[in-house]
Protein backbone atom coordinates (compact mmCIF):
# COMPACT_ATOMS: atom_id res chain seq x y z
CA UNK A 1 0.00 0.00 0.00
CA UNK A 2 1.37 3.37 -0.99
CA UNK A 3 1.30 5.66 2.05
CA UNK A 4 3.21 8.48 0.45
CA UNK A 5 0.01 10.28 -0.60
CA UNK A 6 -0.38 12.68 -3.50
CA UNK A 7 2.57 14.80 -4.58
CA UNK A 8 2.68 18.22 -3.00
CA UNK A 9 1.66 20.93 -5.43
CA UNK A 10 3.98 23.88 -5.98
CA UNK A 11 2.50 27.32 -5.21
CA UNK A 12 2.63 29.57 -8.26
CA UNK A 13 1.46 33.18 -8.51
CA UNK A 14 0.61 33.93 -12.14
CA UNK A 15 -0.17 37.29 -13.70
CA UNK A 16 -1.97 36.87 -17.03
CA UNK A 17 -1.96 39.76 -19.52
CA UNK A 18 -4.81 38.48 -21.62
CA UNK A 19 -8.12 39.85 -22.95
CA UNK A 20 -9.67 36.38 -23.32
CA UNK A 21 -10.90 34.85 -20.09
CA UNK A 22 -11.18 31.45 -21.82
CA UNK A 23 -7.53 31.52 -22.96
CA UNK A 24 -6.44 32.54 -19.46
CA UNK A 25 -8.33 29.59 -17.99
CA UNK A 26 -6.64 27.22 -20.43
CA UNK A 27 -3.20 28.37 -19.26
CA UNK A 28 -4.15 28.04 -15.59
CA UNK A 29 -5.64 24.58 -16.17
CA UNK A 30 -2.48 23.33 -17.90
CA UNK A 31 -0.29 24.68 -15.10
CA UNK A 32 -2.44 22.93 -12.50
CA UNK A 33 -2.23 19.71 -14.49
CA UNK A 34 1.56 20.17 -14.41
CA UNK A 35 1.66 20.13 -10.61
CA UNK A 36 1.26 23.79 -9.73
CA UNK A 37 -1.12 25.27 -7.16
CA UNK A 38 -1.99 28.36 -9.15
CA UNK A 39 -3.13 31.73 -7.86
CA UNK A 40 -3.81 33.99 -10.82
CA UNK A 41 -5.05 37.39 -11.89
CA UNK A 42 -5.96 38.51 -15.39
CA UNK A 43 -5.36 42.07 -16.65
CA UNK A 44 -5.68 43.60 -20.10
CA UNK A 45 -4.50 47.21 -19.77
CA UNK A 46 -1.28 48.90 -18.74
CA UNK A 47 -2.94 50.56 -15.75
CA UNK A 48 -4.35 47.27 -14.48
CA UNK A 49 -0.97 45.58 -14.94
CA UNK A 50 0.84 48.30 -12.96
CA UNK A 51 -1.73 48.00 -10.18
CA UNK A 52 -1.33 44.21 -10.10
CA UNK A 53 2.46 44.43 -9.97
CA UNK A 54 2.22 46.89 -7.10
CA UNK A 55 -0.36 44.86 -5.17
CA UNK A 56 1.65 41.67 -4.60
CA UNK A 57 4.63 39.57 -5.63
CA UNK A 58 4.28 37.38 -8.73
CA UNK A 59 6.29 34.38 -9.86
CA UNK A 60 5.69 34.50 -13.62
CA UNK A 61 3.84 36.48 -16.30
CA UNK A 62 2.11 35.22 -19.43
CA UNK A 63 1.12 37.76 -22.04
CA UNK A 64 -0.96 37.64 -25.20
CA UNK A 65 0.72 39.38 -28.10
CA UNK A 66 -2.11 41.57 -29.37
CA UNK A 67 -5.08 42.90 -27.38
CA UNK A 68 -7.54 45.71 -28.14
CA UNK A 69 -5.93 48.18 -25.70
CA UNK A 70 -2.56 46.59 -24.96
CA UNK A 71 0.14 44.34 -26.41
CA UNK A 72 3.08 42.21 -25.31
CA UNK A 73 5.71 44.82 -26.17
CA UNK A 74 4.11 47.43 -23.92
CA UNK A 75 3.47 44.82 -21.21
CA UNK A 76 7.17 43.97 -21.26
CA UNK A 77 8.01 47.66 -20.89
CA UNK A 78 5.68 47.94 -17.87
CA UNK A 79 7.39 44.97 -16.25
CA UNK A 80 10.86 46.39 -16.89
CA UNK A 81 9.81 49.79 -15.55
CA UNK A 82 8.77 48.07 -12.30
CA UNK A 83 12.33 46.87 -11.78
CA UNK A 84 11.25 43.28 -11.17
CA UNK A 85 13.12 40.38 -12.74
CA UNK A 86 10.28 37.96 -13.51
CA UNK A 87 9.83 35.37 -16.25
CA UNK A 88 7.81 36.85 -19.11
CA UNK A 89 6.38 34.34 -21.58
CA UNK A 90 4.34 35.36 -24.62
CA UNK A 91 1.38 33.12 -25.48
CA UNK A 92 -0.10 34.19 -28.80
CA UNK A 93 -2.63 32.97 -31.33
CA UNK A 94 -0.52 34.39 -34.15
CA UNK A 95 2.84 36.10 -34.12
CA UNK A 96 5.37 36.56 -36.89
CA UNK A 97 8.88 35.24 -36.52
CA UNK A 98 10.43 38.70 -36.82
CA UNK A 99 8.12 40.07 -34.12
CA UNK A 100 8.86 37.13 -31.83
CA UNK A 101 12.62 37.58 -32.26
CA UNK A 102 12.33 41.33 -31.55
CA UNK A 103 10.37 40.65 -28.35
CA UNK A 104 12.91 38.07 -27.20
CA UNK A 105 15.72 40.56 -27.80
CA UNK A 106 13.74 43.14 -25.82
CA UNK A 107 13.62 40.81 -22.81
CA UNK A 108 10.83 38.25 -23.25
CA UNK A 109 11.98 34.82 -22.10
CA UNK A 110 9.97 32.57 -24.44
CA UNK A 111 6.95 32.54 -26.74
CA UNK A 112 4.32 29.84 -27.28
CA UNK A 113 1.50 29.43 -29.75
CA UNK A 114 -1.97 29.12 -28.25
CA UNK A 115 -2.72 26.22 -30.57
CA UNK A 116 0.31 24.26 -29.33
CA UNK A 117 0.82 24.59 -25.57
CA UNK A 118 2.67 21.32 -25.04
CA UNK A 119 5.76 23.32 -23.97
CA UNK A 120 3.87 25.46 -21.44
CA UNK A 121 4.77 23.50 -18.32
CA UNK A 122 8.39 22.71 -19.35
CA UNK A 123 8.93 26.36 -20.30
CA UNK A 124 7.47 27.45 -16.96
CA UNK A 125 9.72 25.04 -15.06
CA UNK A 126 12.80 26.28 -16.93
CA UNK A 127 12.10 29.98 -16.55
CA UNK A 128 11.29 29.69 -12.84
CA UNK A 129 14.57 27.85 -12.35
CA UNK A 130 16.48 30.51 -14.32
CA UNK A 131 14.80 33.28 -12.31
CA UNK A 132 15.91 31.60 -9.07
CA UNK A 133 19.45 31.32 -10.40
CA UNK A 134 19.50 35.03 -11.29
CA UNK A 135 18.21 35.94 -7.82
CA UNK A 136 20.88 33.78 -6.19
CA UNK A 137 23.60 35.43 -8.28
CA UNK A 138 22.35 38.89 -7.30
CA UNK A 139 22.33 37.91 -3.63
CA UNK A 140 25.84 36.48 -3.92
CA UNK A 141 27.10 39.60 -5.68
CA UNK A 142 25.57 41.76 -2.96
CA UNK A 143 27.27 39.72 -0.24
CA UNK A 144 30.62 40.02 -1.99
CA UNK A 145 30.09 43.74 -2.52
CA UNK A 146 29.48 44.24 1.21
CA UNK A 147 32.62 42.26 2.01
CA UNK A 148 34.66 44.20 -0.53
CA UNK A 149 33.41 47.56 0.73
CA UNK A 150 34.39 46.65 4.30
CA UNK A 151 37.80 45.22 3.35
CA UNK A 152 40.94 47.14 4.43
CA UNK A 153 42.58 45.99 1.17
CA UNK A 154 42.02 47.77 -2.11
CA UNK A 155 39.96 45.62 -4.45
CA UNK A 156 39.45 46.49 -8.11
CA UNK A 157 37.38 44.72 -10.76
CA UNK A 158 38.15 45.22 -14.42
CA UNK A 159 36.52 44.32 -17.69
CA UNK A 160 38.44 42.06 -20.11
CA UNK A 161 40.13 45.12 -21.63
CA UNK A 162 41.44 46.22 -18.23
CA UNK A 163 39.06 49.17 -17.65
CA UNK A 164 38.25 49.48 -13.95
CA UNK A 165 34.55 48.87 -13.32
CA UNK A 166 34.49 48.79 -9.51
CA UNK A 167 36.76 49.83 -6.65
CA UNK A 168 36.11 49.59 -2.94
CA UNK A 169 36.60 52.49 -0.50
CA UNK A 170 40.05 51.25 0.57
CA UNK A 171 41.33 51.88 -2.95
CA UNK A 172 41.36 55.62 -2.26
CA UNK A 173 43.83 55.17 0.60
CA UNK A 174 45.95 52.58 -1.18
CA UNK A 175 46.30 54.39 -4.50
CA UNK A 176 46.05 57.97 -3.33
CA UNK A 177 43.17 58.84 -5.72
CA UNK A 178 39.48 59.42 -4.96
CA UNK A 179 37.78 56.08 -5.58
CA UNK A 180 35.39 57.62 -8.09
CA UNK A 181 38.23 58.79 -10.34
CA UNK A 182 39.58 55.25 -10.69
CA UNK A 183 36.40 53.86 -12.28
CA UNK A 184 36.75 53.90 -16.07
CA UNK A 185 40.50 54.23 -15.89
CA UNK A 186 42.59 51.47 -17.43
CA UNK A 187 44.25 49.34 -14.80
CA UNK A 188 47.53 49.35 -16.73
CA UNK A 189 47.97 53.00 -15.79
CA UNK A 190 48.52 51.85 -12.20
CA UNK A 191 51.36 49.47 -13.09
CA UNK A 192 55.08 50.11 -13.12
CA UNK A 193 56.73 49.88 -16.52
CA UNK A 194 58.12 46.42 -15.70
CA UNK A 195 54.74 45.07 -14.60
CA UNK A 196 52.83 46.70 -17.46
CA UNK A 197 54.94 44.76 -19.95
CA UNK A 198 53.20 41.57 -18.77
CA UNK A 199 49.82 42.97 -19.84
CA UNK A 200 50.00 44.15 -23.50
CA UNK A 201 47.21 46.56 -24.37
CA UNK A 202 45.76 44.53 -27.23
CA UNK A 203 45.76 41.17 -25.48
CA UNK A 204 43.04 39.86 -23.12
CA UNK A 205 43.73 39.33 -19.46
CA UNK A 206 44.94 35.85 -18.55
CA UNK A 207 42.22 33.41 -17.68
CA UNK A 208 42.36 32.07 -14.08
CA UNK A 209 42.61 28.50 -15.42
CA UNK A 210 45.74 29.36 -17.40
CA UNK A 211 47.95 28.77 -14.36
CA UNK A 212 49.05 30.64 -11.26
CA UNK A 213 47.90 34.27 -11.32
CA UNK A 214 50.80 36.64 -11.93
CA UNK A 215 52.15 38.90 -9.22
CA UNK A 216 51.84 42.51 -10.27
CA UNK A 217 53.15 45.75 -8.86
CA UNK A 218 50.60 48.53 -8.54
CA UNK A 219 51.79 52.14 -8.73
CA UNK A 220 49.75 55.25 -8.03
CA UNK A 221 50.84 58.85 -8.26
CA UNK A 222 48.94 61.35 -6.13
CA UNK A 223 49.27 65.07 -6.75
CA UNK A 224 52.52 66.30 -5.20
CA UNK A 225 53.40 62.82 -3.98
CA UNK A 226 56.31 60.58 -4.85
CA UNK A 227 55.29 57.30 -6.49
CA UNK A 228 53.82 54.75 -4.11
CA UNK A 229 54.31 51.04 -4.80
CA UNK A 230 51.95 48.32 -3.71
CA UNK A 231 52.07 44.60 -4.31
CA UNK A 232 49.06 42.99 -5.89
CA UNK A 233 47.85 39.74 -7.34
CA UNK A 234 45.47 39.06 -10.19
CA UNK A 235 43.16 36.81 -8.21
CA UNK A 236 40.92 35.57 -11.00
CA UNK A 237 37.83 36.61 -12.85
CA UNK A 238 34.79 38.20 -11.28
CA UNK A 239 31.36 38.82 -12.77
CA UNK A 240 31.16 38.09 -16.52
CA UNK A 241 34.82 37.08 -16.62
CA UNK A 242 36.09 40.41 -15.26
CA UNK A 243 39.60 40.20 -13.77
CA UNK A 244 39.97 41.27 -10.17
CA UNK A 245 43.07 42.65 -8.48
CA UNK A 246 43.64 42.94 -4.78
CA UNK A 247 46.41 44.45 -2.73
CA UNK A 248 48.33 41.90 -0.68
CA UNK A 249 50.21 42.62 2.58
CA UNK A 250 53.75 44.08 2.14
CA UNK A 251 55.38 40.99 3.64
CA UNK A 252 54.34 39.06 0.53
CA UNK A 253 56.47 41.05 -1.89
CA UNK A 254 59.36 43.36 -2.48
CA UNK A 255 58.47 46.59 -4.20
CA UNK A 256 61.38 48.43 -5.85
CA UNK A 257 61.21 52.22 -5.72
CA UNK A 258 61.84 54.40 -8.74
PEBELVEN-V783130 format. One record per residue. N is the residue number from 0. RES is the residue in three letters. PSI is psi in whole degrees, 0 to 359 (NA if undefined). NEAR is the number of other C-alpha atoms within 8 Angstrom. Layout:
n: [N | N]
res: [RES | RES]
psi: [PSI | PSI]
near: [NEAR | NEAR]
This chain:
n: [0 | 1 | 2 | 3 | 4 | 5 | 6 | 7 | 8 | 9 | 10 | 11 | 12 | 13 | 14 | 15 | 16 | 17 | 18 | 19 | 20 | 21 | 22 | 23 | 24 | 25 | 26 | 27 | 28 | 29 | 30 | 31 | 32 | 33 | 34 | 35 | 36 | 37 | 38 | 39 | 40 | 41 | 42 | 43 | 44 | 45 | 46 | 47 | 48 | 49 | 50 | 51 | 52 | 53 | 54 | 55 | 56 | 57 | 58 | 59 | 60 | 61 | 62 | 63 | 64 | 65 | 66 | 67 | 68 | 69 | 70 | 71 | 72 | 73 | 74 | 75 | 76 | 77 | 78 | 79 | 80 | 81 | 82 | 83 | 84 | 85 | 86 | 87 | 88 | 89 | 90 | 91 | 92 | 93 | 94 | 95 | 96 | 97 | 98 | 99 | 100 | 101 | 102 | 103 | 104 | 105 | 106 | 107 | 108 | 109 | 110 | 111 | 112 | 113 | 114 | 115 | 116 | 117 | 118 | 119 | 120 | 121 | 122 | 123 | 124 | 125 | 126 | 127 | 128 | 129 | 130 | 131 | 132 | 133 | 134 | 135 | 136 | 137 | 138 | 139 | 140 | 141 | 142 | 143 | 144 | 145 | 146 | 147 | 148 | 149 | 150 | 151 | 152 | 153 | 154 | 155 | 156 | 157 | 158 | 159 | 160 | 161 | 162 | 163 | 164 | 165 | 166 | 167 | 168 | 169 | 170 | 171 | 172 | 173 | 174 | 175 | 176 | 177 | 178 | 179 | 180 | 181 | 182 | 183 | 184 | 185 | 186 | 187 | 188 | 189 | 190 | 191 | 192 | 193 | 194 | 195 | 196 | 197 | 198 | 199 | 200 | 201 | 202 | 203 | 204 | 205 | 206 | 207 | 208 | 209 | 210 | 211 | 212 | 213 | 214 | 215 | 216 | 217 | 218 | 219 | 220 | 221 | 222 | 223 | 224 | 225 | 226 | 227 | 228 | 229 | 230 | 231 | 232 | 233 | 234 | 235 | 236 | 237 | 238 | 239 | 240 | 241 | 242 | 243 | 244 | 245 | 246 | 247 | 248 | 249 | 250 | 251 | 252 | 253 | 254 | 255 | 256 | 257]
res: [UNK | UNK | UNK | UNK | UNK | UNK | UNK | UNK | UNK | UNK | UNK | UNK | UNK | UNK | UNK | UNK | UNK | UNK | UNK | UNK | UNK | UNK | UNK | UNK | UNK | UNK | UNK | UNK | UNK | UNK | UNK | UNK | UNK | UNK | UNK | UNK | UNK | UNK | UNK | UNK | UNK | UNK | UNK | UNK | UNK | UNK | UNK | UNK | UNK | UNK | UNK | UNK | UNK | UNK | UNK | UNK | UNK | UNK | UNK | UNK | UNK | UNK | UNK | UNK | UNK | UNK | UNK | UNK | UNK | UNK | UNK | UNK | UNK | UNK | UNK | UNK | UNK | UNK | UNK | UNK | UNK | UNK | UNK | UNK | UNK | UNK | UNK | UNK | UNK | UNK | UNK | UNK | UNK | UNK | UNK | UNK | UNK | UNK | UNK | UNK | UNK | UNK | UNK | UNK | UNK | UNK | UNK | UNK | UNK | UNK | UNK | UNK | UNK | UNK | UNK | UNK | UNK | UNK | UNK | UNK | UNK | UNK | UNK | UNK | UNK | UNK | UNK | UNK | UNK | UNK | UNK | UNK | UNK | UNK | UNK | UNK | UNK | UNK | UNK | UNK | UNK | UNK | UNK | UNK | UNK | UNK | UNK | UNK | UNK | UNK | UNK | UNK | UNK | UNK | UNK | UNK | UNK | UNK | UNK | UNK | UNK | UNK | UNK | UNK | UNK | UNK | UNK | UNK | UNK | UNK | UNK | UNK | UNK | UNK | UNK | UNK | UNK | UNK | UNK | UNK | UNK | UNK | UNK | UNK | UNK | UNK | UNK | UNK | UNK | UNK | UNK | UNK | UNK | UNK | UNK | UNK | UNK | UNK | UNK | UNK | UNK | UNK | UNK | UNK | UNK | UNK | UNK | UNK | UNK | UNK | UNK | UNK | UNK | UNK | UNK | UNK | UNK | UNK | UNK | UNK | UNK | UNK | UNK | UNK | UNK | UNK | UNK | UNK | UNK | UNK | UNK | UNK | UNK | UNK | UNK | UNK | UNK | UNK | UNK | UNK | UNK | UNK | UNK | UNK | UNK | UNK | UNK | UNK | UNK | UNK | UNK | UNK | UNK | UNK | UNK | UNK | UNK | UNK]
psi: [131 | 113 | 5 | 334 | 178 | 151 | 142 | 131 | 148 | 122 | 137 | 121 | 115 | 127 | 121 | 119 | 95 | 132 | 350 | 115 | 323 | 313 | 323 | 319 | 323 | 314 | 313 | 317 | 317 | 321 | 320 | 322 | 334 | 5 | 10 | 143 | 97 | 131 | 125 | 160 | 139 | 132 | 159 | 16 | 161 | 319 | 317 | 324 | 317 | 318 | 320 | 318 | 326 | 339 | 330 | 174 | 139 | 156 | 328 | 152 | 138 | 132 | 134 | 157 | 314 | 125 | 162 | 319 | 14 | 165 | 172 | 323 | 315 | 326 | 320 | 320 | 319 | 316 | 314 | 324 | 332 | 342 | 7 | 139 | 89 | 147 | 134 | 108 | 129 | 130 | 109 | 149 | 342 | 120 | 132 | 155 | 318 | 319 | 317 | 316 | 318 | 319 | 323 | 319 | 329 | 346 | 353 | 146 | 335 | 165 | 142 | 150 | 137 | 332 | 357 | 82 | 25 | 336 | 2 | 307 | 313 | 321 | 321 | 314 | 313 | 313 | 327 | 318 | 315 | 322 | 319 | 318 | 318 | 319 | 320 | 321 | 318 | 318 | 319 | 317 | 323 | 321 | 315 | 320 | 319 | 320 | 316 | 319 | 333 | 353 | 141 | 347 | 151 | 127 | 128 | 142 | 136 | 156 | 174 | 340 | 354 | 2 | 131 | 125 | 335 | 138 | 150 | 169 | 329 | 341 | 328 | 317 | 319 | 317 | 347 | 15 | 149 | 136 | 322 | 333 | 347 | 332 | 130 | 343 | 148 | 133 | 333 | 335 | 348 | 3 | 151 | 165 | 319 | 317 | 323 | 332 | 337 | 352 | 74 | 144 | 325 | 12 | 145 | 161 | 150 | 140 | 144 | 338 | 358 | 354 | 193 | 135 | 140 | 147 | 137 | 154 | 123 | 131 | 129 | 144 | 110 | 160 | 126 | 9 | 153 | 158 | 141 | 137 | 134 | 140 | 150 | 166 | 136 | 105 | 332 | 200 | 134 | 217 | 134 | 34 | 15 | 129 | 154 | 134 | 146 | 139 | 141 | 157 | 149 | 330 | 347 | 1 | 167 | 128 | 107 | 145 | 145 | NA]
near: [2 | 4 | 4 | 4 | 5 | 4 | 4 | 5 | 7 | 7 | 8 | 11 | 11 | 13 | 13 | 12 | 14 | 14 | 10 | 6 | 8 | 6 | 8 | 11 | 8 | 8 | 9 | 10 | 8 | 10 | 12 | 10 | 7 | 7 | 9 | 11 | 9 | 11 | 8 | 9 | 8 | 11 | 12 | 12 | 9 | 10 | 6 | 9 | 13 | 10 | 8 | 11 | 11 | 7 | 6 | 6 | 7 | 11 | 10 | 13 | 13 | 13 | 15 | 14 | 13 | 8 | 10 | 6 | 6 | 11 | 12 | 11 | 8 | 9 | 13 | 11 | 8 | 11 | 10 | 9 | 7 | 8 | 6 | 7 | 6 | 9 | 12 | 13 | 13 | 13 | 12 | 13 | 9 | 6 | 8 | 6 | 6 | 6 | 8 | 10 | 8 | 8 | 10 | 10 | 7 | 6 | 8 | 13 | 9 | 9 | 10 | 12 | 10 | 8 | 5 | 7 | 8 | 5 | 8 | 11 | 10 | 7 | 9 | 8 | 8 | 8 | 10 | 11 | 8 | 8 | 11 | 8 | 8 | 8 | 8 | 8 | 8 | 8 | 8 | 8 | 8 | 8 | 8 | 8 | 8 | 8 | 8 | 9 | 9 | 7 | 9 | 5 | 10 | 14 | 13 | 13 | 13 | 14 | 11 | 10 | 10 | 11 | 12 | 15 | 10 | 8 | 13 | 12 | 10 | 12 | 15 | 11 | 8 | 9 | 11 | 10 | 11 | 7 | 11 | 5 | 8 | 10 | 11 | 8 | 9 | 9 | 10 | 8 | 6 | 9 | 14 | 9 | 6 | 7 | 10 | 10 | 7 | 6 | 9 | 7 | 6 | 5 | 7 | 7 | 9 | 6 | 7 | 10 | 5 | 6 | 5 | 6 | 10 | 6 | 8 | 10 | 12 | 11 | 12 | 12 | 10 | 10 | 4 | 4 | 6 | 6 | 10 | 9 | 11 | 12 | 16 | 12 | 12 | 12 | 10 | 10 | 11 | 9 | 5 | 5 | 8 | 11 | 15 | 13 | 12 | 12 | 11 | 10 | 7 | 8 | 5 | 7 | 7 | 7 | 8 | 5 | 6 | 3]
